[in-house]
Structure formats: structure tokens, C-alpha cells
Amino acid sequence: MLGLKQRLYASISKKFMSDCSSYNSLEVRRGCRSKKQAREIFAANDVPHAQGKIFFGPLAAHKFVAEHGFPVVIKPNVSGFSRGSYFPIRNYKELYKALLLAKLWWPTTVIEQYLEGKNYRVVVIEGELMSVIERFPPTVTGNGRDSIRQLADAENKVREQMGLFPTIHPILESQQSIKHLAKQGLSFASIPAEGQPVTLFYRIALAPGGTINTIDKSTISEENKLLFLKVLKMFNANILGIDIIMQQGIEVPHNEQKCIMLEVNSRPYLKMHDVPRNGLREDLSHYYQKLDNLQITQSDTY
């Protein structure tokens, strides 16, 4: 079984994570692969995190919802780029569909409580925060005149002019986006009201057209900075991409609001930090120089 998992991880890594950074040792990367491993380390170090469970069969997920309620998130125990993740799941029909699709990515699955809030990726290296971004699903804002299709086309042109492609993707009129709009009683021909935001996909990810905004690190509370540095040390890593949802925002100390540490990424995709839709495009060369000087053991071993 262990050999099978190793081969599966190697296949996923080569196919879907070829552009991800590789600044951690094999030992650290192995310790970060599983959501269950991360959750256990969070719990042992009093880090705020979602209640969750790793399982194989659907009955366990059903029991988890019966105990903790909706909304929840379903995701493969090993994955990247939010692939195979489904959230927020608000009913049993969505739950069973997500269970089936998540199994296409990994044999074992994770179910966790889901928190509505602001979604951040925090990249931390030894002694400092490298970059912090807030992540958004593909979204357009109505002007009372144009259809969602026209708004999406206009947004895609802006992204092209800003040079965000191919790291950031265009908003496409896909079957997934059509279904997502239909759930909101909308279609690509609908004309949203002035200032009305419309999301075109349920998931916060780049592939369906999601975007990122850079966060001014000086606005982050000191308590939160210390928390992120603590997490890096907990995993004995050189760099981590920390995914966290905060109900009020990263400017508010974590102990003064609801927040959930989702997972840690030992091979964070750093390219997306260079192409914000909003916010300043940061010069990260100082951090890359620091990382490139590290001596990494077994960096190409899975």
C-alpha cells in the first residue's frame, strides 16, 4: 500500500506540480503531504484549525455531518492547486457528488468543517513573511447595462492587458460556470445590477478564472505574523505556503476572531504571487536569493 501511495504521489507531482517551488527536504515534504498529518500537528500546537476526519467510505462522512453539520469541505488527502476539493458543501446531494469526484484524485478523502470568510495564502520563510495574498473565485461586478457574458469578456481583456496570463486564467463560459450561475438563478445573458458581484465558480482556484490580490504585509497584525512563523517551525520547513480562512480578515488578531488553518504546502506555487489582479506587484527577488542559497537534500526525490 505504501509503495502504491508513493507512486501515486510521484505521478501527481510530476503532472500537476512541475511549476511548484522545491525548497524543502524530502522529509519535510513527506510530513506536509497529508491533510491529516497537518491537522494533528495543528492540534498538538494549539493552532486554530477545522475539525476534520480522513476516511475511505461515505458512511464516515455522513456521520461527520450528522455530528458537526454543514457547511463542510471535501478534498483528497493528497492533492495540489485545490484539485479535487469541493466547498462549501451545504446539503447531502452536494456531499455525495463531492465524495465521488474526490476519489478520482486519491483513495482516501478528508472532510472538514468549512468557515465562511476571507481566504489567504501566506508564504513564510525563516524569520519573515515572503508574500501574502487573498484569493477570490472568478467574479464579475454588474454595471446595470452589460450581461455577465459581456462583463466576463471585458474582465478577460483587462487581465490580458495586465499581462496576467497564463498564470491567471481567463473566465470561460464552461459547463461548470453555466451550472454555477443557474444555481443562482442566472445565466451568461443575465444583466446584474450596478455593483452586484456575481461569482462564476464555487471554488477559489486559478484554473476556472480565480484571481489574487496582494496584501500589504504592514497591515497584518503582529499576533498573526507570529502564528505563521510558529507554523513554519512546527514543520521544520524552509518555506511553507499556509492556507487560512479568517472570518474578519488578516489585519485582526487570530485570537479575536474565528479562523481555520486549512493546510500547509511544502511546494508552494510562487508564480501566482507575481500576478495580482489588484494590489502592488511585489519585488520578491530578495526572498528568492535567500532560498536559492539553501542546501536542499533530496529535492528531486519523491
Salt bridges, closest charged atoms under 4 A:
ASP19 OD1 - LYS271 NZ 3.94
GLU40 OE2 - LYS36 NZ 2.56
GLU67 OE2 - HIS68 NE2 3.74
GLU112 OE2 - ARG39 NH1 3.06
GLU112 OE1 - LYS75 NZ 3.11
GLU116 OE2 - ARG90 NH2 2.59
GLU128 OE2 - HIS286 NE2 3.60
GLU128 OE2 - LYS290 NZ 3.08
GLU155 OE2 - ARG159 NE 2.72
GLU155 OE2 - ARG277 NE 2.88
GLU173 OE2 - ARG149 NH2 2.88
GLU222 OE2 - LYS225 NZ 3.38
ASP243 OD1 - ARG121 NE 2.48
ASP243 OD1 - ARG135 NH2 3.28
GLU263 OE1 - LYS35 NZ 3.74
GLU263 OE1 - LYS75 NZ 3.64
GLU282 OE2 - LYS217 NZ 3.94
